[in-house]
């Protein structure tokens, strides 16, 4: 069984961030309050080539927190963890604190 997946071309492997379902004081939060679909980049591919054969590197890096589309991506299970594989073009943006 594979222990690490290295994406091909312009693909990005993301682990979705699951927001907490209750506060530190124990108050349960409804599902609608935590609808932000975000994830942390675990691995990235080397990049892609354009029509002329020029190499186009990815503008993201491992560890970035990204905003994901509501639908799309390929679900992958490695060991006990679930990941999603997206194309570079599918990522909506990066989140910074």
Order of alpha helices (4+ residues) and beta strands (2+ residues): beta-beta-beta-beta-beta-beta-beta-beta
